[in-house]
Amino acid sequence: MKNHRLKVMALSAALSTGLFVGAAFAADVDDVLKAGADKVAASKSSQQQIDKIADQTYDLLNKFKGVNKQIEGLRVYNAQLENQIKNQLQTMDDLKESIENATVMERQITPLTLKMIESLGQFIELDMPFELDERRARIERLRENMDRPDLTSAEKFRQVLEAYKIEGEYGSKIETYKDTLPVDGSDREMNVLRVGRIALVAQSTSQDATIGWDQKGKQWVDLGGDYRSAVATGIKIAKKQASIEILKLPIQAPEAVQ
């Protein structure tokens, strides 16, 4: 009986000890689990921070790349702008030189233009007297234009060259027109025939008077009947009323300008 009590007491003690140890072990496990959970939470928080930092770093990297592109673009733009400025400076130098040269030409072209006008006017007075009113009026307009401030020197010079061209074309054309000319001491309306600058003749509509310009004597002279038919044919040719043919006409050479 005594031994049974001892066994019961020993069993109770063992159970008590086991319960105590189990409780203690359970407490340790809870602590470990809690610590592990804390570490997991901390690790998760750290990962979130790492992800956030990584995102920020990626954004910064993209911004850095964007800034680099802008910087590179600015470098290219600056280089291009520098070349443009360099070219503009060169253009300005060229313009300055051109203006200086133009100023020199301006001083030279005006007296040359005036001299050309006077020479052309003298030539007209020495030339055969065809269409004198028109030709003299052209010279007078050129002289008046030289005093016009709204015309550039280049335009004045161009007009003079145009007048020279017109005068030059007279030498290669055949034409007829009406004019009042002296015949036997009186003025009569005549059909004038001009063949370049080699012949200037005229004939009345009735063909009873045929005259020609004497360049040496500076006067109209009677041609009689020797040239009546040729002059009449020449007038028809100039009017395109007859085919071109060889004509026998009095030849006169214009005088040279002295």
Contacts in CASP RR format, 6 or more apart in sequence:
PFRMAT RR
TARGET T0000
AUTHOR 0000-0000-0000
METHOD contacts of the structure
MODEL  1
MKNHRLKVMALSAALSTGLFVGAAFAADVDDVLKAGADKVAASKSSQQQI
DKIADQTYDLLNKFKGVNKQIEGLRVYNAQLENQIKNQLQTMDDLKESIE
NATVMERQITPLTLKMIESLGQFIELDMPFELDERRARIERLRENMDRPD
LTSAEKFRQVLEAYKIEGEYGSKIETYKDTLPVDGSDREMNVLRVGRIAL
VAQSTSQDATIGWDQKGKQWVDLGGDYRSAVATGIKIAKKQASIEILKLP
IQAPEAVQ
105 153 0 8 1.000
106 153 0 8 1.000
109 153 0 8 1.000
109 154 0 8 1.000
109 157 0 8 1.000
110 146 0 8 1.000
110 153 0 8 1.000
110 156 0 8 1.000
112 157 0 8 1.000
113 146 0 8 1.000
113 153 0 8 1.000
113 156 0 8 1.000
113 157 0 8 1.000
113 160 0 8 1.000
114 146 0 8 1.000
116 160 0 8 1.000
116 164 0 8 1.000
117 139 0 8 1.000
117 142 0 8 1.000
117 143 0 8 1.000
117 146 0 8 1.000
117 160 0 8 1.000
119 257 0 8 1.000
120 139 0 8 1.000
120 142 0 8 1.000
120 160 0 8 1.000
120 163 0 8 1.000
120 164 0 8 1.000
120 167 0 8 1.000
121 136 0 8 1.000
121 139 0 8 1.000
122 257 0 8 1.000
122 258 0 8 1.000
123 167 0 8 1.000
123 257 0 8 1.000
124 132 0 8 1.000
124 135 0 8 1.000
124 136 0 8 1.000
124 139 0 8 1.000
124 167 0 8 1.000
126 254 0 8 1.000
126 255 0 8 1.000
126 256 0 8 1.000
126 257 0 8 1.000
127 197 0 8 1.000
127 254 0 8 1.000
127 255 0 8 1.000
128 194 0 8 1.000
128 197 0 8 1.000
128 200 0 8 1.000
128 213 0 8 1.000
128 215 0 8 1.000
128 252 0 8 1.000
128 254 0 8 1.000
129 200 0 8 1.000
129 213 0 8 1.000
130 170 0 8 1.000
130 192 0 8 1.000
130 194 0 8 1.000
130 200 0 8 1.000
131 177 0 8 1.000
135 167 0 8 1.000
138 163 0 8 1.000
138 166 0 8 1.000
139 163 0 8 1.000
142 156 0 8 1.000
142 159 0 8 1.000
142 160 0 8 1.000
142 163 0 8 1.000
145 151 0 8 1.000
145 156 0 8 1.000
145 159 0 8 1.000
146 156 0 8 1.000
148 156 0 8 1.000
170 194 0 8 1.000
170 196 0 8 1.000
170 197 0 8 1.000
171 196 0 8 1.000
171 197 0 8 1.000
172 196 0 8 1.000
173 194 0 8 1.000
173 196 0 8 1.000
174 193 0 8 1.000
174 194 0 8 1.000
174 195 0 8 1.000
174 196 0 8 1.000
174 234 0 8 1.000
174 237 0 8 1.000
174 238 0 8 1.000
175 193 0 8 1.000
175 194 0 8 1.000
175 238 0 8 1.000
176 191 0 8 1.000
176 192 0 8 1.000
176 193 0 8 1.000
176 194 0 8 1.000
176 234 0 8 1.000
176 235 0 8 1.000
176 238 0 8 1.000
176 239 0 8 1.000
177 191 0 8 1.000
177 192 0 8 1.000
178 189 0 8 1.000
178 190 0 8 1.000
178 191 0 8 1.000
178 192 0 8 1.000
179 189 0 8 1.000
179 190 0 8 1.000
179 192 0 8 1.000
179 202 0 8 1.000
180 187 0 8 1.000
180 188 0 8 1.000
180 189 0 8 1.000
180 190 0 8 1.000
181 187 0 8 1.000
181 188 0 8 1.000
181 190 0 8 1.000
181 192 0 8 1.000
181 202 0 8 1.000
181 211 0 8 1.000
181 220 0 8 1.000
182 188 0 8 1.000
182 220 0 8 1.000
183 190 0 8 1.000
183 204 0 8 1.000
183 209 0 8 1.000
183 211 0 8 1.000
183 220 0 8 1.000
183 222 0 8 1.000
184 209 0 8 1.000
184 222 0 8 1.000
188 204 0 8 1.000
188 209 0 8 1.000
189 204 0 8 1.000
189 205 0 8 1.000
190 202 0 8 1.000
190 203 0 8 1.000
190 204 0 8 1.000
190 209 0 8 1.000
190 211 0 8 1.000
191 202 0 8 1.000
191 203 0 8 1.000
191 204 0 8 1.000
191 205 0 8 1.000
191 235 0 8 1.000
192 200 0 8 1.000
192 201 0 8 1.000
192 202 0 8 1.000
193 199 0 8 1.000
193 200 0 8 1.000
193 201 0 8 1.000
193 202 0 8 1.000
193 203 0 8 1.000
193 231 0 8 1.000
193 234 0 8 1.000
193 235 0 8 1.000
193 238 0 8 1.000
194 200 0 8 1.000
195 234 0 8 1.000
195 247 0 8 1.000
195 249 0 8 1.000
197 254 0 8 1.000
198 249 0 8 1.000
198 251 0 8 1.000
198 252 0 8 1.000
198 253 0 8 1.000
199 249 0 8 1.000
199 250 0 8 1.000
199 251 0 8 1.000
199 252 0 8 1.000
200 212 0 8 1.000
200 213 0 8 1.000
200 252 0 8 1.000
201 210 0 8 1.000
201 211 0 8 1.000
201 212 0 8 1.000
201 213 0 8 1.000
201 223 0 8 1.000
201 227 0 8 1.000
201 231 0 8 1.000
201 249 0 8 1.000
201 250 0 8 1.000
202 210 0 8 1.000
202 211 0 8 1.000
202 212 0 8 1.000
202 220 0 8 1.000
202 231 0 8 1.000
203 209 0 8 1.000
203 210 0 8 1.000
203 211 0 8 1.000
203 228 0 8 1.000
203 231 0 8 1.000
203 232 0 8 1.000
203 235 0 8 1.000
204 210 0 8 1.000
207 228 0 8 1.000
207 232 0 8 1.000
209 222 0 8 1.000
210 222 0 8 1.000
210 223 0 8 1.000
210 224 0 8 1.000
210 225 0 8 1.000
210 227 0 8 1.000
210 228 0 8 1.000
210 231 0 8 1.000
211 220 0 8 1.000
211 221 0 8 1.000
211 222 0 8 1.000
211 223 0 8 1.000
212 220 0 8 1.000
212 221 0 8 1.000
212 223 0 8 1.000
212 227 0 8 1.000
212 250 0 8 1.000
213 219 0 8 1.000
213 220 0 8 1.000
213 221 0 8 1.000
213 252 0 8 1.000
214 220 0 8 1.000
214 221 0 8 1.000
214 252 0 8 1.000
215 252 0 8 1.000
215 253 0 8 1.000
215 254 0 8 1.000
215 255 0 8 1.000
216 252 0 8 1.000
223 231 0 8 1.000
223 250 0 8 1.000
227 248 0 8 1.000
227 249 0 8 1.000
227 250 0 8 1.000
230 247 0 8 1.000
230 248 0 8 1.000
230 249 0 8 1.000
231 249 0 8 1.000
233 242 0 8 1.000
233 245 0 8 1.000
233 247 0 8 1.000
234 242 0 8 1.000
234 247 0 8 1.000
236 242 0 8 1.000
237 243 0 8 1.000
237 244 0 8 1.000
237 245 0 8 1.000
237 247 0 8 1.000
END
